[in-house]
Amino acid sequence: MIGDLFDSPWKIAIIAILIIVLFGSRKLPEAARSLGKSMRILKTEVQGLHEDEAASTAPAPAAASAPAQLQAPSGAPDAQAQIDALSRQLADLQQSVAVNKTDSASAS
């Protein structure tokens, strides 16, 4: 049934004209671009699955005898200061939201 649909060039031309009329000539390039992006994403995901299968069937490398000790980066005090500053900003934001809620409730 579907094979009979594309057996002559006239049928293909009529279907193409109907698609252009239904979707508009402005939306078709965007739709084609979107379809192309989707196909590329699908292709990379399928390749990733094949690579994962190949990696899972390969023998595992020998594990190290002792795990390495984690060391704190030299900028650890700076990181703690950033965390403290972010915590203060979060507390200030939460306080301002609470104030805004009470102001809007009293205005109603």
Secondary structure, DSSP 8 states (H G I E B T S, - for coil): -HHHHTSSHHHHHHHHHHHHHHH-TTHHHHHHHHHHHHHHHHHHHHHHHHHHHHHHHS------SS-------TTHHHHHHHHHHHHHHHHHHHHHHHHHHHHHHHH-
